[in-house]
Amino acid sequence: MAKSSSTDAVTLIRSLRSAYAATPTNLKIIDLYVVFAIATALIQVVYMGIVGSFPFNSFLSGLLSCVGTAVLAVCLRIQVNKENKEFKDLAPERAFADFVLCNLVLHLVIMNFLG
């Protein structure tokens, strides 16, 4: 039973790797940006767990900045993906402009929350 499970896992990883190899470079860059934002949020949570959360507004601002940026980047990835039929009429430049504008609004709110 364990051997079947491990071969299934290897087959799944191999198929995911081959499918991701066909992904366009611009989507891979967005994926890397999302991973970076989530990793930064995790580092902040670990740091807060070790050191403490004295300026709690600062911790929340940093965490919400990372998570909000990751969510906006996922939305950008969905809009830029050529295989997504829902946003076929949306130009990639327009999607990126929306991403930049939403990031600007997000970070203005976060800077206001810092106090």
N, CA, C and O atoms as a GROMACS GRO file, in nm:
protein
  460
    1MET      N    1   0.082  -0.120   0.000
    1MET     CA    2   0.000   0.000   0.000
    1MET      C    3   0.086   0.126   0.000
    1MET      O    4   0.054   0.222  -0.069
    2ALA      N    5   0.194   0.126   0.075
    2ALA     CA    6   0.281   0.243   0.081
    2ALA      C    7   0.354   0.262  -0.051
    2ALA      O    8   0.377   0.376  -0.093
    3LYS      N    9   0.391   0.153  -0.117
    3LYS     CA   10   0.461   0.164  -0.244
    3LYS      C   11   0.370   0.226  -0.350
    3LYS      O   12   0.415   0.308  -0.430
    4SER      N   13   0.245   0.186  -0.352
    4SER     CA   14   0.150   0.242  -0.446
    4SER      C   15   0.130   0.392  -0.421
    4SER      O   16   0.120   0.472  -0.514
    5SER      N   17   0.125   0.428  -0.295
    5SER     CA   18   0.108   0.569  -0.260
    5SER      C   19   0.227   0.652  -0.303
    5SER      O   20   0.210   0.764  -0.352
    6SER      N   21   0.348   0.600  -0.284
    6SER     CA   22   0.467   0.676  -0.322
    6SER      C   23   0.480   0.686  -0.474
    6SER      O   24   0.523   0.789  -0.525
    7THR      N   25   0.444   0.582  -0.547
    7THR     CA   26   0.450   0.591  -0.693
    7THR      C   27   0.344   0.687  -0.746
    7THR      O   28   0.367   0.757  -0.844
    8ASP      N   29   0.229   0.690  -0.680
    8ASP     CA   30   0.126   0.787  -0.719
    8ASP      C   31   0.175   0.929  -0.696
    8ASP      O   32   0.151   1.018  -0.779
    9ALA      N   33   0.243   0.952  -0.584
    9ALA     CA   34   0.296   1.085  -0.554
    9ALA      C   35   0.401   1.125  -0.657
    9ALA      O   36   0.403   1.240  -0.702
   10VAL      N   37   0.487   1.033  -0.693
   10VAL     CA   38   0.591   1.062  -0.792
   10VAL      C   39   0.528   1.093  -0.927
   10VAL      O   40   0.571   1.185  -0.997
   11THR      N   41   0.427   1.017  -0.964
   11THR     CA   42   0.358   1.041  -1.090
   11THR      C   43   0.288   1.177  -1.090
   11THR      O   44   0.290   1.249  -1.190
   12LEU      N   45   0.227   1.211  -0.978
   12LEU     CA   46   0.160   1.341  -0.967
   12LEU      C   47   0.261   1.455  -0.978
   12LEU      O   48   0.236   1.551  -1.050
   13ILE      N   49   0.372   1.445  -0.909
   13ILE     CA   50   0.474   1.550  -0.914
   13ILE      C   51   0.531   1.562  -1.055
   13ILE      O   52   0.554   1.672  -1.103
   14ARG      N   53   0.553   1.450  -1.120
   14ARG     CA   54   0.606   1.453  -1.257
   14ARG      C   55   0.507   1.518  -1.353
   14ARG      O   56   0.548   1.594  -1.440
   15SER      N   57   0.379   1.488  -1.339
   15SER     CA   58   0.279   1.548  -1.428
   15SER      C   59   0.263   1.698  -1.400
   15SER      O   60   0.245   1.776  -1.493
   16LEU      N   61   0.268   1.737  -1.272
   16LEU     CA   62   0.261   1.880  -1.240
   16LEU      C   63   0.381   1.955  -1.294
   16LEU      O   64   0.368   2.067  -1.344
   17ARG      N   65   0.498   1.895  -1.284
   17ARG     CA   66   0.620   1.959  -1.335
   17ARG      C   67   0.613   1.975  -1.487
   17ARG      O   68   0.653   2.078  -1.541
   18SER      N   69   0.566   1.874  -1.556
   18SER     CA   70   0.558   1.885  -1.703
   18SER      C   71   0.450   1.987  -1.744
   18SER      O   72   0.467   2.057  -1.844
   19ALA      N   73   0.342   1.995  -1.670
   19ALA     CA   74   0.239   2.094  -1.702
   19ALA      C   75   0.288   2.235  -1.673
   19ALA      O   76   0.257   2.327  -1.747
   20TYR      N   77   0.364   2.252  -1.565
   20TYR     CA   78   0.414   2.384  -1.530
   20TYR      C   79   0.525   2.428  -1.625
   20TYR      O   80   0.549   2.548  -1.641
   21ALA      N   81   0.592   2.335  -1.688
   21ALA     CA   82   0.696   2.370  -1.786
   21ALA      C   83   0.635   2.439  -1.907
   21ALA      O   84   0.702   2.518  -1.974
   22ALA      N   85   0.509   2.411  -1.935
   22ALA     CA   86   0.441   2.474  -2.049
   22ALA      C   87   0.382   2.610  -2.014
   22ALA      O   88   0.326   2.677  -2.101
   23THR      N   89   0.393   2.652  -1.889
   23THR     CA   90   0.339   2.780  -1.845
   23THR      C   91   0.424   2.893  -1.901
   23THR      O   92   0.547   2.884  -1.898
   24PRO      N   93   0.362   3.000  -1.951
   24PRO     CA   94   0.439   3.114  -2.002
   24PRO      C   95   0.525   3.179  -1.893
   24PRO      O   96   0.495   3.168  -1.774
   25THR      N   97   0.631   3.246  -1.935
   25THR     CA   98   0.727   3.305  -1.842
   25THR      C   99   0.664   3.415  -1.757
   25THR      O  100   0.696   3.426  -1.639
   26ASN      N  101   0.576   3.496  -1.815
   26ASN     CA  102   0.516   3.604  -1.737
   26ASN      C  103   0.431   3.550  -1.621
   26ASN      O  104   0.425   3.612  -1.515
   27LEU      N  105   0.365   3.436  -1.640
   27LEU     CA  106   0.289   3.376  -1.532
   27LEU      C  107   0.380   3.316  -1.426
   27LEU      O  108   0.348   3.317  -1.308
   28LYS      N  109   0.495   3.264  -1.469
   28LYS     CA  110   0.591   3.210  -1.372
   28LYS      C  111   0.649   3.323  -1.285
   28LYS      O  112   0.674   3.303  -1.167
   29ILE      N  113   0.670   3.439  -1.344
   29ILE     CA  114   0.721   3.553  -1.267
   29ILE      C  115   0.617   3.597  -1.164
   29ILE      O  116   0.652   3.629  -1.050
   30ILE      N  117   0.491   3.599  -1.203
   30ILE     CA  118   0.386   3.635  -1.109
   30ILE      C  119   0.377   3.531  -0.998
   30ILE      O  120   0.357   3.566  -0.881
   31ASP      N  121   0.391   3.403  -1.032
   31ASP     CA  122   0.390   3.298  -0.931
   31ASP      C  123   0.504   3.315  -0.831
   31ASP      O  124   0.486   3.296  -0.711
   32LEU      N  125   0.621   3.352  -0.882
   32LEU     CA  126   0.736   3.375  -0.794
   32LEU      C  127   0.710   3.493  -0.702
   32LEU      O  128   0.748   3.489  -0.585
   33TYR      N  129   0.646   3.596  -0.752
   33TYR     CA  130   0.611   3.712  -0.670
   33TYR      C  131   0.512   3.674  -0.560
   33TYR      O  132   0.526   3.720  -0.447
   34VAL      N  133   0.415   3.590  -0.591
   34VAL     CA  134   0.318   3.544  -0.491
   34VAL      C  135   0.388   3.462  -0.383
   34VAL      O  136   0.361   3.479  -0.264
   35VAL      N  137   0.477   3.373  -0.424
   35VAL     CA  138   0.552   3.291  -0.327
   35VAL      C  139   0.637   3.381  -0.237
   35VAL      O  140   0.645   3.357  -0.117
   36PHE      N  141   0.699   3.483  -0.295
   36PHE     CA  142   0.779   3.576  -0.215
   36PHE      C  143   0.693   3.651  -0.114
   36PHE      O  144   0.734   3.667   0.001
   37ALA      N  145   0.575   3.695  -0.155
   37ALA     CA  146   0.487   3.769  -0.063
   37ALA      C  147   0.439   3.680   0.051
   37ALA      O  148   0.435   3.723   0.166
   38ILE      N  149   0.402   3.556   0.020
   38ILE     CA  150   0.357   3.464   0.125
   38ILE      C  151   0.473   3.426   0.216
   38ILE      O  152   0.454   3.414   0.338
   39ALA      N  153   0.593   3.407   0.161
   39ALA     CA  154   0.709   3.375   0.244
   39ALA      C  155   0.743   3.491   0.338
   39ALA      O  156   0.780   3.469   0.453
   40THR      N  157   0.730   3.613   0.289
   40THR     CA  158   0.753   3.729   0.374
   40THR      C  159   0.651   3.736   0.487
   40THR      O  160   0.686   3.771   0.599
   41ALA      N  161   0.526   3.704   0.458
   41ALA     CA  162   0.424   3.702   0.562
   41ALA      C  163   0.455   3.595   0.666
   41ALA      O  164   0.440   3.619   0.786
   42LEU      N  165   0.497   3.479   0.623
   42LEU     CA  166   0.533   3.372   0.717
   42LEU      C  167   0.652   3.411   0.804
   42LEU      O  168   0.654   3.381   0.923
   43ILE      N  169   0.750   3.476   0.745
   43ILE     CA  170   0.866   3.522   0.822
   43ILE      C  171   0.821   3.623   0.928
   43ILE      O  172   0.871   3.620   1.041
   44GLN      N  173   0.729   3.710   0.894
   44GLN     CA  174   0.679   3.806   0.991
   44GLN      C  175   0.604   3.739   1.105
   44GLN      O  176   0.616   3.780   1.220
   45VAL      N  177   0.527   3.635   1.075
   45VAL     CA  178   0.454   3.563   1.179
   45VAL      C  179   0.552   3.491   1.271
   45VAL      O  180   0.534   3.492   1.392
   46VAL      N  181   0.654   3.428   1.214
   46VAL     CA  182   0.754   3.360   1.296
   46VAL      C  183   0.829   3.460   1.382
   46VAL      O  184   0.853   3.434   1.500
   47TYR      N  185   0.865   3.572   1.326
   47TYR     CA  186   0.935   3.676   1.402
   47TYR      C  187   0.848   3.726   1.518
   47TYR      O  188   0.897   3.746   1.629
   48MET      N  189   0.719   3.746   1.491
   48MET     CA  190   0.630   3.790   1.597
   48MET      C  191   0.619   3.684   1.705
   48MET      O  192   0.610   3.717   1.824
   49GLY      N  193   0.618   3.557   1.668
   49GLY     CA  194   0.612   3.450   1.766
   49GLY      C  195   0.736   3.442   1.852
   49GLY      O  196   0.727   3.410   1.970
   50ILE      N  197   0.852   3.472   1.795
   50ILE     CA  198   0.977   3.464   1.869
   50ILE      C  199   1.000   3.590   1.953
   50ILE      O  200   1.028   3.580   2.073
   51VAL      N  201   0.987   3.706   1.893
   51VAL     CA  202   1.023   3.831   1.959
   51VAL      C  203   0.906   3.889   2.038
   51VAL      O  204   0.925   3.941   2.147
   52GLY      N  205   0.787   3.881   1.985
   52GLY     CA  206   0.672   3.941   2.050
   52GLY      C  207   0.604   4.039   1.955
   52GLY      O  208   0.656   4.069   1.848
   53SER      N  209   0.491   4.087   1.997
   53SER     CA  210   0.414   4.175   1.909
   53SER      C  211   0.386   4.308   1.977
   53SER      O  212   0.271   4.351   1.985
   54PHE      N  213   0.491   4.373   2.025
   54PHE     CA  214   0.469   4.499   2.097
   54PHE      C  215   0.399   4.603   2.010
   54PHE      O  216   0.290   4.647   2.046
   55PRO      N  217   0.457   4.644   1.897
   55PRO     CA  218   0.376   4.735   1.814
   55PRO      C  219   0.285   4.650   1.724
   55PRO      O  220   0.318   4.621   1.609
   56PHE      N  221   0.168   4.612   1.778
   56PHE     CA  222   0.081   4.519   1.708
   56PHE      C  223   0.029   4.578   1.577
   56PHE      O  224   0.006   4.503   1.482
   57ASN      N  225   0.009   4.709   1.570
   57ASN     CA  226  -0.035   4.771   1.445
   57ASN      C  227   0.068   4.752   1.335
   57ASN      O  228   0.033   4.731   1.219
   58SER      N  229   0.195   4.758   1.371
   58SER     CA  230   0.300   4.738   1.272
   58SER      C  231   0.298   4.595   1.219
   58SER      O  232   0.313   4.572   1.099
   59PHE      N  233   0.280   4.500   1.310
   59PHE     CA  234   0.272   4.360   1.267
   59PHE      C  235   0.154   4.339   1.174
   59PHE      O  236   0.168   4.278   1.068
   60LEU      N  237   0.037   4.389   1.214
   60LEU     CA  238  -0.081   4.372   1.129
   60LEU      C  239  -0.065   4.441   0.995
   60LEU      O  240  -0.107   4.389   0.892
   61SER      N  241  -0.004   4.558   0.996
   61SER     CA  242   0.018   4.629   0.869
   61SER      C  243   0.108   4.551   0.776
   61SER      O  244   0.080   4.538   0.657
   62GLY      N  245   0.217   4.498   0.830
   62GLY     CA  246   0.308   4.420   0.746
   62GLY      C  247   0.244   4.293   0.695
   62GLY      O  248   0.261   4.257   0.578
   63LEU      N  249   0.170   4.225   0.781
   63LEU     CA  250   0.106   4.101   0.740
   63LEU      C  251  -0.003   4.127   0.636
   63LEU      O  252  -0.012   4.055   0.536
   64LEU      N  253  -0.085   4.229   0.659
   64LEU     CA  254  -0.190   4.260   0.562
   64LEU      C  255  -0.133   4.310   0.430
   64LEU      O  256  -0.192   4.288   0.324
   65SER      N  257  -0.020   4.377   0.436
   65SER     CA  258   0.046   4.421   0.314
   65SER      C  259   0.090   4.300   0.230
   65SER      O  260   0.068   4.297   0.109
   66CYS      N  261   0.151   4.203   0.295
   66CYS     CA  262   0.197   4.084   0.222
   66CYS      C  263   0.081   4.002   0.168
   66CYS      O  264   0.083   3.961   0.052
   67VAL      N  265  -0.017   3.978   0.251
   67VAL     CA  266  -0.131   3.897   0.207
   67VAL      C  267  -0.212   3.970   0.100
   67VAL      O  268  -0.255   3.908   0.002
   68GLY      N  269  -0.234   4.100   0.119
   68GLY     CA  270  -0.309   4.176   0.018
   68GLY      C  271  -0.238   4.181  -0.116
   68GLY      O  272  -0.300   4.170  -0.221
   69THR      N  273  -0.106   4.199  -0.110
   69THR     CA  274  -0.028   4.200  -0.234
   69THR      C  275  -0.034   4.065  -0.303
   69THR      O  276  -0.042   4.058  -0.426
   70ALA      N  277  -0.028   3.957  -0.226
   70ALA     CA  278  -0.036   3.823  -0.285
   70ALA      C  279  -0.173   3.800  -0.350
   70ALA      O  280  -0.181   3.743  -0.459
   71VAL      N  281  -0.278   3.845  -0.285
   71VAL     CA  282  -0.413   3.829  -0.342
   71VAL      C  283  -0.427   3.909  -0.471
   71VAL      O  284  -0.482   3.860  -0.569
   72LEU      N  285  -0.376   4.032  -0.470
   72LEU     CA  286  -0.383   4.113  -0.592
   72LEU      C  287  -0.300   4.052  -0.705
   72LEU      O  288  -0.338   4.060  -0.821
   73ALA      N  289  -0.186   3.991  -0.670
   73ALA     CA  290  -0.103   3.927  -0.772
   73ALA      C  291  -0.173   3.803  -0.830
   73ALA      O  292  -0.161   3.775  -0.949
   74VAL      N  293  -0.244   3.730  -0.746
   74VAL     CA  294  -0.320   3.615  -0.796
   74VAL      C  295  -0.430   3.663  -0.891
   74VAL      O  296  -0.455   3.600  -0.994
   75CYS      N  297  -0.494   3.773  -0.856
   75CYS     CA  298  -0.596   3.830  -0.947
   75CYS      C  299  -0.533   3.873  -1.079
   75CYS      O  300  -0.592   3.853  -1.186
   76LEU      N  301  -0.413   3.932  -1.073
   76LEU     CA  302  -0.342   3.969  -1.195
   76LEU      C  303  -0.311   3.846  -1.278
   76LEU      O  304  -0.327   3.847  -1.400
   77ARG      N  305  -0.267   3.739  -1.213
   77ARG     CA  306  -0.234   3.615  -1.285
   77ARG      C  307  -0.358   3.559  -1.355
   77ARG      O  308  -0.349   3.510  -1.468
   78ILE      N  309  -0.471   3.564  -1.289
   78ILE     CA  310  -0.594   3.515  -1.349
   78ILE      C  311  -0.631   3.598  -1.471
   78ILE      O  312  -0.674   3.543  -1.573
   79GLN      N  313  -0.615   3.730  -1.463
   79GLN     CA  314  -0.653   3.817  -1.573
   79GLN      C  315  -0.556   3.809  -1.691
   79GLN      O  316  -0.598   3.826  -1.805
   80VAL      N  317  -0.428   3.783  -1.664
   80VAL     CA  318  -0.328   3.783  -1.770
   80VAL      C  319  -0.321   3.647  -1.841
   80VAL      O  320  -0.273   3.639  -1.955
   81ASN      N  321  -0.368   3.543  -1.777
   81ASN     CA  322  -0.360   3.408  -1.833
   81ASN      C  323  -0.440   3.400  -1.964
   81ASN      O  324  -0.560   3.429  -1.968
   82LYS      N  325  -0.372   3.360  -2.070
   82LYS     CA  326  -0.436   3.352  -2.202
   82LYS      C  327  -0.541   3.241  -2.209
   82LYS      O  328  -0.634   3.249  -2.289
   83GLU      N  329  -0.526   3.137  -2.127
   83GLU     CA  330  -0.620   3.025  -2.131
   83GLU      C  331  -0.751   3.057  -2.061
   83GLU      O  332  -0.849   2.983  -2.076
   84ASN      N  333  -0.756   3.165  -1.985
   84ASN     CA  334  -0.877   3.204  -1.914
   84ASN      C  335  -0.969   3.277  -2.011
   84ASN      O  336  -0.936   3.386  -2.058
   85LYS      N  337  -1.082   3.219  -2.040
   85LYS     CA  338  -1.174   3.275  -2.138
   85LYS      C  339  -1.256   3.391  -2.082
   85LYS      O  340  -1.313   3.469  -2.158
   86GLU      N  341  -1.263   3.401  -1.949
   86GLU     CA  342  -1.347   3.504  -1.888
   86GLU      C  343  -1.292   3.645  -1.911
   86GLU      O  344  -1.368   3.741  -1.922
   87PHE      N  345  -1.159   3.658  -1.919
   87PHE     CA  346  -1.096   3.788  -1.936
   87PHE      C  347  -1.029   3.801  -2.072
   87PHE      O  348  -0.925   3.866  -2.084
   88LYS      N  349  -1.087   3.741  -2.175
   88LYS     CA  350  -1.024   3.743  -2.307
   88LYS      C  351  -1.023   3.882  -2.369
   88LYS      O  352  -0.936   3.912  -2.450
   89ASP      N  353  -1.120   3.967  -2.333
   89ASP     CA  354  -1.127   4.102  -2.390
   89ASP      C  355  -1.043   4.202  -2.313
   89ASP      O  356  -1.030   4.317  -2.356
   90LEU      N  357  -0.986   4.163  -2.200
   90LEU     CA  358  -0.907   4.253  -2.116
   90LEU      C  359  -0.761   4.250  -2.159
   90LEU      O  360  -0.698   4.144  -2.163
   91ALA      N  361  -0.708   4.366  -2.191
   91ALA     CA  362  -0.567   4.375  -2.232
   91ALA      C  363  -0.476   4.353  -2.111
   91ALA      O  364  -0.511   4.394  -2.000
   92PRO      N  365  -0.361   4.290  -2.132
   92PRO     CA  366  -0.268   4.270  -2.021
   92PRO      C  367  -0.220   4.401  -1.959
   92PRO      O  368  -0.193   4.407  -1.839
   93GLU      N  369  -0.209   4.505  -2.040
   93GLU     CA  370  -0.168   4.635  -1.989
   93GLU      C  371  -0.273   4.691  -1.893
   93GLU      O  372  -0.240   4.752  -1.791
   94ARG      N  373  -0.399   4.670  -1.927
   94ARG     CA  374  -0.508   4.716  -1.840
   94ARG      C  375  -0.508   4.639  -1.710
   94ARG      O  376  -0.529   4.697  -1.603
   95ALA      N  377  -0.485   4.508  -1.716
   95ALA     CA  378  -0.480   4.426  -1.595
   95ALA      C  379  -0.365   4.471  -1.506
   95ALA      O  380  -0.381   4.477  -1.384
   96PHE      N  381  -0.250   4.501  -1.565
   96PHE     CA  382  -0.136   4.546  -1.485
   96PHE      C  383  -0.162   4.684  -1.426
   96PHE      O  384  -0.123   4.711  -1.312
   97ALA      N  385  -0.227   4.771  -1.501
   97ALA     CA  386  -0.261   4.904  -1.448
   97ALA      C  387  -0.358   4.892  -1.330
   97ALA      O  388  -0.345   4.964  -1.231
   98ASP      N  389  -0.455   4.801  -1.340
   98ASP     CA  390  -0.546   4.776  -1.228
   98ASP      C  391  -0.470   4.724  -1.107
   98ASP      O  392  -0.498   4.763  -0.993
   99PHE      N  393  -0.373   4.635  -1.131
   99PHE     CA  394  -0.291   4.580  -1.023
   99PHE      C  395  -0.212   4.690  -0.953
   99PHE      O  396  -0.206   4.693  -0.830
  100VAL      N  397  -0.153   4.779  -1.030
  100VAL     CA  398  -0.074   4.888  -0.971
  100VAL      C  399  -0.164   4.982  -0.894
  100VAL      O  400  -0.128   5.024  -0.783
  101LEU      N  401  -0.278   5.018  -0.948
  101LEU     CA  402  -0.370   5.108  -0.879
  101LEU      C  403  -0.422   5.047  -0.750
  101LEU      O  404  -0.428   5.115  -0.647
  102CYS      N  405  -0.460   4.920  -0.754
  102CYS     CA  406  -0.508   4.854  -0.632
  102CYS      C  407  -0.398   4.841  -0.528
  102CYS      O  408  -0.425   4.853  -0.408
  103ASN      N  409  -0.274   4.816  -0.571
  103ASN     CA  410  -0.163   4.812  -0.477
  103ASN      C  411  -0.140   4.948  -0.414
  103ASN      O  412  -0.110   4.958  -0.295
  104LEU      N  413  -0.154   5.053  -0.492
  104LEU     CA  414  -0.138   5.187  -0.439
  104LEU      C  415  -0.243   5.216  -0.332
  104LEU      O  416  -0.210   5.268  -0.225
  105VAL      N  417  -0.367   5.183  -0.359
  105VAL     CA  418  -0.474   5.204  -0.262
  105VAL      C  419  -0.451   5.118  -0.137
  105VAL      O  420  -0.468   5.165  -0.025
  106LEU      N  421  -0.413   4.992  -0.158
  106LEU     CA  422  -0.386   4.902  -0.045
  106LEU      C  423  -0.278   4.958   0.046
  106LEU      O  424  -0.293   4.959   0.168
  107HIS      N  425  -0.170   5.004  -0.013
  107HIS     CA  426  -0.059   5.051   0.069
  107HIS      C  427  -0.086   5.189   0.129
  107HIS      O  428  -0.030   5.221   0.234
  108LEU      N  429  -0.169   5.270   0.068
  108LEU     CA  430  -0.212   5.394   0.133
  108LEU      C  431  -0.295   5.364   0.257
  108LEU      O  432  -0.278   5.431   0.359
  109VAL      N  433  -0.383   5.266   0.250
  109VAL     CA  434  -0.463   5.227   0.366
  109VAL      C  435  -0.372   5.170   0.474
  109VAL      O  436  -0.391   5.199   0.592
  110ILE      N  437  -0.276   5.089   0.435
  110ILE     CA  438  -0.185   5.029   0.533
  110ILE      C  439  -0.099   5.135   0.599
  110ILE      O  440  -0.076   5.128   0.720
  111MET      N  441  -0.051   5.234   0.524
  111MET     CA  442   0.027   5.341   0.583
  111MET      C  443  -0.059   5.424   0.679
  111MET      O  444  -0.008   5.471   0.781
  112ASN      N  445  -0.186   5.440   0.648
  112ASN     CA  446  -0.276   5.510   0.739
  112ASN      C  447  -0.299   5.429   0.866
  112ASN      O  448  -0.311   5.486   0.975
  113PHE      N  449  -0.304   5.297   0.854
  113PHE     CA  450  -0.327   5.210   0.969
  113PHE      C  451  -0.207   5.208   1.063
  113PHE      O  452  -0.223   5.187   1.183
  114LEU      N  453  -0.088   5.231   1.010
  114LEU     CA  454   0.032   5.233   1.094
  114LEU      C  455   0.021   5.343   1.200
  114LEU      O  456   0.073   5.328   1.311
  115GLY      N  457  -0.043   5.450   1.168
  115GLY     CA  458  -0.062   5.557   1.266
  115GLY      C  459   0.040   5.660   1.248
  115GLY      O  460   0.041   5.759   1.321
   0.00000   0.00000   0.00000
